[in-house]
Amino acid sequence: MVPPLEFPPEAVATRVLVVDDDSGVREILVRLLTSQGYAVTEADGTDAALAILIRDREVPLVVSDVNMPGRDGRELLREIRSRYPDTAVVMLTGDGDVATAVECLKIGASDYLSKPVQVHEVRARIDMALAERQLTLEVRRLRESYHTDLERQVRDLARKNQAMFLAQVQMAVTMLEAKDPYTRGHSGRVAEYAVATGRQMGISIALLEEIRLGGELHDIGKIGTRDAVLQKPGPLTDEEFAEIRRHTVDGEAMLSVLRTDHPEVLHIARWHHERLDGTGFPDGLTGQQIPVTARIVSVVDAFDAMTTTRSYRENQSIDGAWTELQRCAGRQFDPDVIAAFRAAFPDSAALPILS
């Protein structure tokens, strides 16, 4: 099994500001972060937090609750983005408060954590936010220190590094599918279906490339899923299903280095199991909250799963799969995407599964 990617803190004793009106939550986070080597300051609200930021002239990371008396966490986030754009911000949201979390990400939060916080998740999300901040600062430092020629060299190096990373993760997908004869070729077919569907919908060439790459890498998070779960012939237990569900979040984390240049690839990895009615995972997004790229991959991923034999069931007929997509249109799948997918492959004999 390929080990998970690790993102260490940017330095020992990195300063972190914890903001929450609940002293109990602050105590837990301060204790946890201090034990991890961070220098932690705490504040009980937005005004107190801004006073600390003014005094300390910015801190690398702020962890803030959303719902606080007076000026809430969204107000603090907006102030930080305006005054201290280099500060990474991780928001704390109520368990299942997806709409607020998405709103915070749009405002400029680096990430969010759901309450009650989980120790391993706090560590991973904070390390990730600091690693991304450090990378941004390093790129800026290089750009400011040198002139046009060096900027070109940095871009070339970044492209080469990204190309190497993509080659590695694409190889990892190939290895993942090679372990399971039931899913061999799945990611390639999903990518082909998705691009053809997107083209039918009039999506731009640039976004089609995002869809192609996202289709190829949408299941990369399953590298961390046990083979016994992936290849289990019978129904999954609740614990096993929870492990499967984690592949969406794990996949987004593994692909985080692509966030700047290929954000839609991360959206596809995280949200290709969301449903229009909000019953999907991992975030329970609804309708237009789900990016169109993820809605496309959701449809074609389900179609390929239905039309290929899996360890837990035989494949459905192509006509049966089309019927099932239509049955779930409007609740699970986007009807416009289904129509475009069907229009892209009017001849069932041309489907990649049959080639």
ABEGO torsion letter per residue (X at the ends): XBBBBBBBBABBGBBBBBBBABAAAAAAAAAAAAAAGBBBBBBABAAAAAAAAAAAGEBABBBBBABBBEBBAAAAAAAAAAABAABBBBBBBBBGBAAAAAAAAAAGBABBBBOBBBAAAAAAAAAAAAAAAAAAAAAAAAAAABBAAAAAAAAAAAAAAAAAAAAAAAAAAAAAAAABAAABGAAAAAAAAAAAAAAAAGBBAAAAAAAAAAAAAAAAAAAABBAAAAABABBBBAAAAAAAAAAAAAAAAAAAAAAAABAAAAAAAAAAABBAAGABOAAGBBEAABBAAAAAAAAAAAAAAAABBBAABBBBBAAAAAAAAAAABGAABBAAAAAAAAAABABAAABAAAX
